[in-house]
Amino acid sequence: MTREHLPAFFDQVPRLVVRDPLAEFLGAAEDGVLAYGYADAVRLAGHSCPTVASAYALAHHALTRLFVGELPVRGAVRVSFQHPLDEGVTGVIAAVVGLLTGSAQDGGFKGIGGRFVRRNLQQFGEQHQPLALRFTRSDDGASVDAAADLSKVPPHPEMAELMRQCMRGEADAAAAQRFAQLWQQRVERILIEHWDDAAVFHITG
């Protein structure tokens, strides 16, 4: 049987425990308690990269800030983005953020009898907000703004040339392995060494 083999540092990244009223209502999880880890974001995206890592970290930090002393409520947070959905990596970020918050776009879950609605909890092109993302509680309107500055965690000097070789089909097995190793090492630094680094992850509000 083929088994999943993921980098060991995935298990070192802080997990996020939430309460999802829909999961409780439908009996998917006792008391609606769900636990998410970085590996879940990787499975959703199909890859591990600085963008996926920063989206996971920002959502984790924002939800923790919004729900102090209690489990974050999945499905009870709206998320707005400065940039349009189809610009840059916004769509990837939105997918990962949606995984943790339960927020969805216009194709999301429409609810049951007016409850548990997840669609249209993500809005895009909100250029007036100060940072890339804004997380807002649906119940009391409390919000936090969030953004990541990944330039503070630069790639290894070998990365650019190794990527060029890989993209052109010029890399041998050793070079390809070295590229993948260095790629994940940067992700590890972002999520482990800089998890609480305010210079990398800006959370205000």
Backbone as CSV, one residue per row, in Angstrom:
resi,resn,N_x,N_y,N_z,CA_x,CA_y,CA_z,C_x,C_y,C_z
1,MET,0.844,-1.200,0.000,0.000,0.000,0.000,0.878,1.248,0.000
2,THR,0.605,2.159,-0.886,1.371,3.398,-0.959,1.053,4.292,0.226
3,ARG,2.084,4.807,0.880,1.909,5.649,2.042,2.336,7.077,1.748
4,GLU,1.747,7.975,2.482,2.090,9.391,2.379,3.367,9.657,3.169
5,HIS,4.323,10.331,2.552,5.567,10.705,3.228,5.742,12.217,3.107
6,LEU,5.594,12.905,4.196,5.689,14.360,4.221,6.897,14.788,5.039
7,PRO,7.427,15.985,4.774,8.548,16.473,5.569,8.225,16.473,7.062
8,ALA,9.180,16.101,7.881,8.958,15.962,9.318,8.530,17.273,9.976
9,PHE,8.991,18.407,9.446,8.683,19.673,10.111,7.206,20.037,10.040
10,PHE,6.459,19.423,9.120,5.018,19.703,9.048,4.363,19.482,10.408
11,ASP,4.791,18.439,11.118,4.184,18.115,12.404,4.609,19.067,13.519
12,GLN,5.615,19.893,13.268,6.066,20.858,14.270,5.316,22.186,14.175
13,VAL,4.621,22.395,13.074,3.880,23.644,12.885,2.652,23.631,13.802
14,PRO,2.377,24.720,14.513,1.216,24.746,15.400,-0.076,24.389,14.669
15,ARG,-0.863,23.539,15.312,-2.150,23.152,14.758,-3.217,24.153,15.196
16,LEU,-4.309,24.185,14.481,-5.417,25.070,14.821,-6.644,24.220,15.127
17,VAL,-7.168,24.363,16.331,-8.390,23.663,16.727,-9.540,24.660,16.668
18,VAL,-10.594,24.305,15.970,-11.747,25.184,15.800,-13.018,24.436,16.197
19,ARG,-14.090,25.197,16.306,-15.417,24.603,16.492,-16.262,24.959,15.287
20,ASP,-16.788,23.950,14.628,-17.602,24.173,13.442,-19.037,23.749,13.749
21,PRO,-19.952,24.705,13.895,-21.339,24.369,14.213,-22.000,23.456,13.178
22,LEU,-21.617,23.585,11.916,-22.188,22.711,10.896,-21.727,21.278,11.089
23,ALA,-20.457,21.092,11.413,-19.940,19.753,11.673,-20.645,19.129,12.872
24,GLU,-20.930,19.949,13.883,-21.655,19.443,15.054,-23.092,19.081,14.684
25,PHE,-23.765,19.941,13.954,-25.166,19.741,13.576,-25.359,18.458,12.776
26,LEU,-24.417,18.181,11.871,-24.532,17.014,11.002,-23.803,15.781,11.552
27,GLY,-23.290,15.900,12.756,-22.652,14.754,13.388,-21.307,14.374,12.818
28,ALA,-20.649,15.316,12.135,-19.343,15.019,11.545,-18.216,15.037,12.570
29,ALA,-18.432,15.778,13.675,-17.402,15.880,14.709,-18.082,16.185,16.033
30,GLU,-17.702,15.466,17.082,-18.301,15.685,18.394,-18.063,17.113,18.853
31,ASP,-19.141,17.782,19.232,-19.105,19.186,19.650,-18.588,20.109,18.546
32,GLY,-18.489,19.592,17.327,-18.033,20.398,16.207,-16.548,20.706,16.229
33,VAL,-15.786,20.014,17.075,-14.360,20.308,17.221,-13.565,19.652,16.093
34,LEU,-12.826,20.473,15.358,-11.979,20.013,14.258,-10.564,20.553,14.468
35,ALA,-9.583,19.748,14.139,-8.186,20.160,14.278,-7.525,20.158,12.910
36,TYR,-6.904,21.268,12.558,-6.223,21.406,11.277,-4.729,21.599,11.501
37,GLY,-3.935,20.982,10.628,-2.501,21.163,10.658,-2.010,21.660,9.309
38,TYR,-0.729,22.013,9.256,-0.178,22.515,7.993,-0.311,21.481,6.881
39,ALA,-0.202,20.208,7.227,-0.325,19.161,6.198,-1.684,19.210,5.515
40,ASP,-2.719,19.635,6.227,-4.045,19.747,5.607,-4.048,20.829,4.529
41,ALA,-3.355,21.931,4.801,-3.247,22.993,3.802,-2.470,22.505,2.585
42,VAL,-1.426,21.711,2.828,-0.628,21.164,1.738,-1.466,20.199,0.895
43,ARG,-2.254,19.372,1.557,-3.118,18.442,0.816,-4.127,19.206,-0.030
44,LEU,-4.657,20.282,0.510,-5.617,21.095,-0.240,-4.969,21.716,-1.466
45,ALA,-3.805,22.331,-1.264,-3.129,23.040,-2.352,-2.409,22.088,-3.302
46,GLY,-2.008,20.927,-2.777,-1.242,19.992,-3.583,0.245,20.276,-3.571
47,HIS,0.664,21.250,-2.777,2.088,21.563,-2.683,2.349,22.377,-1.420
48,SER,3.612,22.469,-1.055,4.050,23.272,0.085,4.992,24.338,-0.427
49,CYS,4.631,25.587,-0.185,5.438,26.706,-0.668,5.288,27.872,0.298
50,PRO,6.080,28.930,0.144,5.951,30.081,1.035,4.543,30.692,1.033
51,THR,3.859,30.678,-0.100,2.509,31.234,-0.154,1.543,30.417,0.684
52,VAL,1.557,29.103,0.509,0.685,28.232,1.297,1.024,28.357,2.783
53,ALA,2.317,28.398,3.085,2.755,28.521,4.471,2.273,29.826,5.097
54,SER,2.436,30.929,4.384,2.046,32.219,4.944,0.532,32.325,5.092
55,ALA,-0.229,31.759,4.163,-1.684,31.781,4.270,-2.140,31.008,5.505
56,TYR,-1.530,29.835,5.721,-1.865,29.038,6.901,-1.535,29.808,8.182
57,ALA,-0.348,30.385,8.227,0.078,31.103,9.426,-0.792,32.327,9.685
58,LEU,-1.097,33.096,8.653,-1.909,34.296,8.835,-3.302,33.956,9.337
59,ALA,-3.914,32.927,8.759,-5.246,32.527,9.205,-5.205,32.045,10.651
60,HIS,-4.190,31.271,10.988,-4.024,30.779,12.358,-3.883,31.949,13.325
61,HIS,-2.992,32.871,13.030,-2.764,34.017,13.906,-4.024,34.884,14.020
62,ALA,-4.678,35.127,12.897,-5.849,35.998,12.907,-6.997,35.392,13.712
63,LEU,-7.259,34.119,13.517,-8.347,33.475,14.254,-8.043,33.419,15.749
64,THR,-6.796,33.162,16.081,-6.407,33.136,17.491,-6.590,34.504,18.128
65,ARG,-6.278,35.549,17.378,-6.441,36.916,17.876,-7.919,37.289,18.010
66,LEU,-8.747,36.823,17.089,-10.169,37.168,17.112,-10.943,36.436,18.203
67,PHE,-10.506,35.234,18.539,-11.232,34.411,19.510,-10.325,34.114,20.711
68,VAL,-10.028,35.126,21.466,-9.149,34.966,22.622,-9.854,34.159,23.711
69,GLY,-9.184,33.106,24.170,-9.741,32.328,25.266,-10.857,31.378,24.878
70,GLU,-11.108,31.209,23.601,-12.151,30.297,23.145,-11.754,29.717,21.797
71,LEU,-12.395,28.628,21.413,-12.104,28.047,20.116,-12.645,28.954,19.017
72,PRO,-11.851,29.224,17.997,-12.381,29.965,16.852,-13.580,29.221,16.255
73,VAL,-14.568,29.977,15.820,-15.767,29.370,15.238,-15.630,29.360,13.725
74,ARG,-15.506,28.172,13.171,-15.367,28.034,11.718,-16.723,28.318,11.059
75,GLY,-16.690,29.162,10.041,-17.925,29.552,9.368,-18.507,30.846,9.894
76,ALA,-17.861,31.436,10.886,-18.370,32.670,11.486,-17.413,33.833,11.283
77,VAL,-16.593,33.742,10.242,-15.619,34.797,9.955,-15.664,35.141,8.472
78,ARG,-15.785,36.421,8.184,-15.687,36.911,6.806,-14.238,37.312,6.541
79,VAL,-13.787,37.101,5.324,-12.417,37.450,4.968,-12.437,38.291,3.696
80,SER,-11.811,39.449,3.754,-11.717,40.299,2.569,-10.250,40.439,2.174
81,PHE,-10.032,40.549,0.879,-8.696,40.574,0.293,-8.494,41.878,-0.464
82,GLN,-7.326,42.464,-0.323,-7.024,43.689,-1.063,-7.067,43.461,-2.570
83,HIS,-6.567,42.317,-3.013,-6.373,42.076,-4.434,-7.511,41.256,-5.044
84,PRO,-7.728,41.378,-6.333,-8.729,40.553,-7.018,-8.379,39.073,-6.915
85,LEU,-9.376,38.230,-7.015,-9.186,36.795,-6.876,-8.189,36.242,-7.882
86,ASP,-8.203,36.775,-9.109,-7.351,36.229,-10.172,-5.997,36.910,-10.261
87,GLU,-5.656,37.721,-9.273,-4.368,38.424,-9.296,-3.328,37.670,-8.474
88,GLY,-2.189,37.390,-9.091,-1.081,36.767,-8.373,-1.473,35.468,-7.703
89,VAL,-1.128,35.354,-6.420,-1.403,34.125,-5.663,-2.622,34.278,-4.759
90,THR,-3.455,35.280,-5.027,-4.615,35.517,-4.164,-5.513,34.294,-4.079
91,GLY,-5.720,33.617,-5.197,-6.590,32.448,-5.190,-6.073,31.328,-4.307
92,VAL,-4.765,31.129,-4.314,-4.162,30.094,-3.465,-4.343,30.462,-1.997
93,ILE,-4.077,31.714,-1.668,-4.239,32.177,-0.296,-5.686,32.018,0.151
94,ALA,-6.616,32.386,-0.727,-8.039,32.295,-0.396,-8.457,30.858,-0.112
95,ALA,-7.912,29.914,-0.859,-8.258,28.508,-0.650,-7.798,28.025,0.721
96,VAL,-6.572,28.353,1.083,-6.038,27.917,2.377,-6.767,28.621,3.516
97,VAL,-6.987,29.919,3.366,-7.723,30.667,4.385,-9.140,30.101,4.534
98,GLY,-9.738,29.736,3.419,-11.072,29.158,3.471,-11.106,27.832,4.206
99,LEU,-10.054,27.051,4.063,-9.979,25.772,4.763,-10.101,25.977,6.269
100,LEU,-9.374,26.948,6.799,-9.338,27.153,8.244,-10.535,27.946,8.765
101,THR,-10.983,28.916,8.003,-12.066,29.784,8.482,-13.452,29.289,8.095
102,GLY,-13.525,28.439,7.063,-14.820,28.019,6.554,-15.422,29.011,5.581
103,SER,-14.735,30.123,5.349,-15.252,31.137,4.422,-15.116,30.655,2.985
104,ALA,-16.114,31.000,2.174,-16.116,30.564,0.782,-16.566,31.705,-0.120
105,GLN,-16.392,31.490,-1.408,-16.818,32.463,-2.411,-18.264,32.161,-2.821
106,ASP,-18.709,32.659,-3.964,-20.122,32.512,-4.304,-20.534,31.087,-4.655
107,GLY,-19.560,30.180,-4.752,-19.906,28.787,-4.997,-19.927,27.952,-3.731
108,GLY,-19.781,28.593,-2.581,-19.721,27.870,-1.314,-21.078,27.380,-0.835
109,PHE,-21.057,26.706,0.300,-22.259,26.096,0.872,-23.313,27.164,1.155
110,LYS,-24.537,26.928,0.682,-25.597,27.942,0.800,-26.351,27.871,2.123
111,GLY,-26.035,26.867,2.945,-26.645,26.788,4.262,-27.847,25.860,4.314
112,ILE,-28.384,25.744,5.534,-29.568,24.917,5.776,-30.562,25.774,6.539
113,GLY,-31.672,26.103,5.902,-32.683,26.919,6.553,-32.165,28.261,7.021
114,GLY,-31.231,28.824,6.262,-30.670,30.125,6.618,-29.524,30.072,7.609
115,ARG,-29.178,28.884,8.066,-28.061,28.726,9.004,-26.868,28.098,8.293
116,PHE,-25.700,28.270,8.869,-24.458,27.635,8.398,-24.039,28.082,6.996
117,VAL,-24.436,29.268,6.582,-24.097,29.760,5.241,-22.599,30.043,5.171
118,ARG,-21.953,29.517,4.142,-20.526,29.735,3.952,-20.224,30.545,2.688
119,ARG,-21.158,30.581,1.762,-20.904,31.299,0.512,-20.844,32.804,0.746
120,ASN,-20.063,33.465,-0.097,-19.905,34.918,-0.065,-19.345,35.436,1.262
121,LEU,-18.566,34.596,1.937,-17.841,35.060,3.114,-16.430,35.503,2.748
122,GLN,-16.104,35.461,1.459,-14.848,36.001,0.965,-15.156,37.086,-0.067
123,GLN,-14.506,38.212,0.093,-14.662,39.336,-0.835,-13.280,39.751,-1.331
124,PHE,-13.233,40.255,-2.566,-11.947,40.552,-3.196,-11.926,41.976,-3.762
125,GLY,-10.710,42.487,-3.960,-10.548,43.822,-4.517,-10.882,44.930,-3.541
126,GLU,-10.728,44.652,-2.249,-11.026,45.652,-1.214,-9.781,46.506,-0.976
127,GLN,-9.523,47.421,-1.883,-8.267,48.169,-1.870,-8.179,49.202,-0.759
128,HIS,-9.284,49.479,-0.096,-9.266,50.479,0.963,-8.654,49.972,2.261
129,GLN,-8.604,48.653,2.436,-8.103,48.124,3.713,-6.580,48.226,3.766
130,PRO,-6.022,48.379,4.966,-4.597,48.682,5.091,-3.655,47.526,4.780
131,LEU,-4.079,46.289,5.010,-3.230,45.132,4.772,-3.915,44.157,3.810
132,ALA,-3.200,43.130,3.422,-3.669,42.227,2.365,-4.962,41.509,2.703
133,LEU,-5.150,41.135,3.986,-6.345,40.406,4.391,-6.982,41.067,5.601
134,ARG,-8.303,40.958,5.656,-9.040,41.381,6.852,-9.974,40.254,7.255
135,PHE,-9.882,39.849,8.518,-10.739,38.809,9.079,-11.742,39.488,10.009
136,THR,-13.033,39.236,9.813,-14.072,39.903,10.598,-15.054,38.888,11.164
137,ARG,-15.277,38.941,12.462,-16.263,38.064,13.085,-17.664,38.460,12.650
138,SER,-18.474,37.484,12.339,-19.845,37.756,11.899,-20.745,38.170,13.055
139,ASP,-20.397,37.761,14.284,-21.299,38.036,15.396,-21.144,39.440,15.965
140,ASP,-19.916,39.879,16.198,-19.728,41.177,16.845,-18.981,42.203,15.996
141,GLY,-18.560,41.806,14.779,-17.895,42.748,13.887,-16.438,43.015,14.207
142,ALA,-15.891,42.357,15.215,-14.477,42.540,15.527,-13.630,42.066,14.352
143,SER,-12.543,42.776,14.084,-11.735,42.423,12.918,-10.248,42.588,13.209
144,VAL,-9.454,41.873,12.436,-8.007,42.047,12.444,-7.538,42.087,11.000
145,ASP,-6.490,42.845,10.770,-5.872,42.902,9.444,-4.576,42.108,9.484
146,ALA,-4.219,41.520,8.346,-3.058,40.628,8.332,-2.337,40.694,6.991
147,ALA,-1.035,40.491,7.053,-0.215,40.431,5.843,1.100,39.743,6.193
148,ALA,1.757,39.205,5.184,3.048,38.552,5.377,4.101,39.245,4.519
149,ASP,5.308,39.376,5.071,6.441,39.916,4.330,7.488,38.815,4.226
150,LEU,7.382,38.041,3.150,8.269,36.887,2.992,9.678,37.282,2.555
151,SER,9.891,38.536,2.224,11.240,38.989,1.878,12.165,38.910,3.090
152,LYS,11.579,38.850,4.280,12.384,38.738,5.498,12.985,37.344,5.644
153,VAL,12.496,36.395,4.840,13.018,35.024,4.867,13.434,34.672,3.439
154,PRO,14.558,35.183,2.990,14.964,35.013,1.591,15.337,33.569,1.273
155,PRO,15.249,33.187,0.001,15.641,31.836,-0.399,17.151,31.654,-0.337
156,HIS,17.576,30.411,-0.328,19.001,30.078,-0.348,19.618,30.604,-1.649
157,PRO,20.865,31.063,-1.620,21.503,31.605,-2.824,21.527,30.645,-4.018
158,GLU,21.489,29.352,-3.770,21.525,28.382,-4.861,20.174,28.215,-5.560
159,MET,19.111,28.707,-4.932,17.760,28.392,-5.395,17.484,28.843,-6.827
160,ALA,17.856,30.049,-7.163,17.507,30.597,-8.470,18.095,29.761,-9.604
161,GLU,19.371,29.415,-9.485,20.011,28.630,-10.531,19.451,27.213,-10.585
162,LEU,19.204,26.622,-9.426,18.634,25.277,-9.413,17.238,25.260,-10.020
163,MET,16.450,26.270,-9.726,15.111,26.345,-10.318,15.210,26.481,-11.831
164,ARG,16.130,27.326,-12.286,16.310,27.497,-13.727,16.647,26.165,-14.379
165,GLN,17.548,25.416,-13.792,17.925,24.122,-14.354,16.738,23.156,-14.371
166,CYS,15.980,23.147,-13.288,14.830,22.243,-13.214,13.765,22.618,-14.243
167,MET,13.493,23.889,-14.383,12.451,24.335,-15.306,12.842,24.079,-16.756
168,ARG,14.130,24.111,-17.059,14.600,23.880,-18.423,14.893,22.409,-18.710
169,GLY,14.680,21.567,-17.715,14.962,20.151,-17.893,16.432,19.817,-17.909
170,GLU,17.254,20.706,-17.362,18.704,20.514,-17.362,19.224,19.919,-16.063
171,ALA,18.372,19.799,-15.046,18.823,19.332,-13.740,18.891,17.813,-13.702
172,ASP,19.969,17.284,-13.138,20.031,15.842,-12.919,19.289,15.531,-11.617
173,ALA,19.241,14.263,-11.248,18.473,13.854,-10.077,18.976,14.533,-8.811
174,ALA,20.297,14.664,-8.690,20.871,15.285,-7.502,20.496,16.756,-7.396
175,ALA,20.533,17.454,-8.524,20.186,18.874,-8.532,18.707,19.075,-8.219
176,ALA,17.855,18.209,-8.792,16.415,18.307,-8.542,16.114,18.058,-7.068
177,GLN,16.805,17.088,-6.489,16.605,16.793,-5.073,17.091,17.949,-4.198
178,ARG,18.214,18.537,-4.583,18.758,19.679,-3.847,17.789,20.857,-3.901
179,PHE,17.202,21.101,-5.066,16.232,22.182,-5.209,15.044,21.960,-4.276
180,ALA,14.478,20.768,-4.309,13.312,20.469,-3.474,13.652,20.615,-1.991
181,GLN,14.854,20.167,-1.621,15.283,20.260,-0.231,15.385,21.712,0.215
182,LEU,16.016,22.542,-0.600,16.173,23.950,-0.248,14.827,24.675,-0.233
183,TRP,13.944,24.278,-1.147,12.612,24.882,-1.202,11.875,24.659,0.118
184,GLN,11.867,23.413,0.584,11.166,23.108,1.824,11.892,23.653,3.048
185,GLN,13.197,23.809,2.956,13.915,24.409,4.071,13.480,25.852,4.288
186,ARG,13.207,26.558,3.189,12.715,27.927,3.343,11.323,27.930,3.971
187,VAL,10.464,27.028,3.532,9.133,26.919,4.128,9.254,26.617,5.620
188,GLU,10.161,25.721,5.964,10.365,25.373,7.371,10.805,26.588,8.172
189,ARG,11.702,27.377,7.632,12.152,28.576,8.338,10.993,29.541,8.567
190,ILE,10.159,29.699,7.552,9.008,30.598,7.678,8.084,30.136,8.796
191,LEU,7.793,28.856,8.832,6.783,28.338,9.757,7.316,27.990,11.142
192,ILE,8.583,27.674,11.248,9.135,27.276,12.540,9.933,28.408,13.166
193,GLU,10.941,28.894,12.464,11.801,29.936,13.030,11.096,31.280,13.148
194,HIS,10.185,31.567,12.205,9.581,32.909,12.156,8.090,32.917,12.474
195,TRP,7.589,31.854,13.076,6.144,31.769,13.364,5.647,32.979,14.162
196,ASP,6.407,33.389,15.146,5.997,34.520,15.991,6.752,35.803,15.660
197,ASP,7.318,35.880,14.472,8.099,37.039,14.053,7.163,38.105,13.466
198,ALA,6.994,39.197,14.195,6.105,40.262,13.734,6.611,40.955,12.498
199,ALA,7.890,40.810,12.197,8.436,41.392,10.970,8.020,40.597,9.741
200,VAL,7.637,39.341,9.940,7.197,38.486,8.840,5.680,38.433,8.770
201,PHE,5.038,38.240,9.910,3.579,38.147,9.957,3.008,39.345,10.706
202,HIS,2.394,40.251,9.953,1.821,41.465,10.528,0.355,41.203,10.849
203,ILE,-0.009,41.337,12.109,-1.400,41.187,12.547,-1.757,42.409,13.377
204,THR,-2.749,43.165,12.945,-3.156,44.364,13.683,-4.658,44.333,13.957
205,GLY,-5.041,44.956,15.041,-6.453,45.016,15.366,-6.761,44.327,16.670
